[in-house]
Amino acid sequence: MRDIAIGRIIEEETRRQDEGIELIASENYPSRSVREAQGSILTAKYAEGYPGRRYYGGCAYVDEAEALAVERAKELFHVPYANVQPHSGSQANFACYRALLKGRGRAKILALDLNDGGHLTHGSPVSFSSDLYDVVFYPLGEDGRLDYGVIESRLEEEMPDLLLTGYSAYPYEISFSTLREIVDRHNALHGTDARFMVDMAHIAGIVAAGLCENPCLYADAVTSTTHKTLRGPRGGIILSRDMELGKAISSAVFPYSQGGPLEHVIAGKAVAFGEALHPDFQEYMKAVLRNTKAAAEEFRRLGVRSSGTETHLFLLDVLSSYGLTGREAQMRLESVGITTNKNMIHGDRMKPKDASGIRIGFAAATSRGAKEEDAVRIARLIHGFLKGDIGGEEAREEVRSILSGWKDIESLEYPTIAC
Ligand SMILES: Cc1ncc(COP(=O)(O)O)c(C=O)c1O
């Protein structure tokens, strides 16, 4: 690296990541191979269009890379259509709404209450989604879980054009087959054509590993990021079981909402999909679920108010457990090398900038080799430190001790399929 300023920043960030316990549920460590693809000369290539139908010459090799990413995504998620060009999860949602709702005027979307775990692009007042669409909401049930009866009633009341599921901070499994039945029943009753979309950004790795219902088999279209549990480069994808809709998705991505695709990132996606197709990826995801459950159960055993978990994440109510806002808890933990994020919890009365909770996930820690014993140690450490029983120096020492058994992030490589 010849740029001294950026070189130093990368070095310091590498050290920060190496010397910390990463519990942000939306983060993970891509392999060295994914990062090599991302840092490759493919970044120099303009390739507007799709493989075999580009607006530029010289696309033979990036065509191969993109075609491989598409084939692997299709195999991984059992769909006939995959678009690997969205630059991010938000871009994927933007294009997918367009493809599903084009020609409906100012269409209406029914999404989860944002305070209950939805994403900004699911109707936040500060996002394009509420600017371009009328977004109405369904709440979680009393127990913090989806209430399918309530979703069905909200469909009846609102008669939306689109039902949106898949969330940023929902710790339980989702029955996509039940939601499909609800939408089909609703459409049959009213002669409507409400669409069903899933944003599986958080759980894509669990889906890829076959450890929960595959939304691609039930939804009209599915969007995802590639960098969370899926462990790829930062980016987005859109999948569909409907090839006709696929055509609308293709043009909603390019040329409607994006220009030249990031072929270096697409090559990184292909590498990550190859890793996720390897049988070891299922073992990795099982370990993520085991670790998350072990930590959540330990918090409950210690008497901390927290959600349960059936995924890679859970939520801690730090306000009622420790008298700290989510923001304060996040900052305190960061001071001893544990990275989390403040998060709204079910029924939260705080503003999002403070929040009453923090979100904890084990996808990244498990990539470095965290085991259930580590997850339990981490839960005890967070509890002791936030309660004030463990001091800063002791907490930092325990972080170092836990990390001493983990792999360093620069050298991480995962098994991949033979081509
Ligand atoms: C459910 C969900 N969808 C979409 C996104 C947006 O992804 P990106 O940050 O790549 O735009 C996120 C990001 O956290 C998410 O949690």
The ligand as an ORCA input file, in Angstrom:
! r2SCAN-3c Opt
* xyz 0 1
  C     -32.988     -7.001      6.616
  C     -32.004     -6.092      5.948
  N     -32.223     -5.723      4.684
  C     -31.397     -4.887      4.024
  C     -30.265     -4.406      4.632
  C     -29.419     -3.402      3.884
  O     -28.225     -3.872      3.441
  P     -27.074     -2.837      2.993
  O     -26.514     -2.273      4.223
  O     -26.146     -3.728      2.207
  O     -27.728     -1.818      2.110
  C     -29.970     -4.768      5.942
  C     -28.745     -4.250      6.582
  O     -28.463     -4.311      7.698
  C     -30.872     -5.637      6.625
  O     -30.670     -5.975      7.911
*
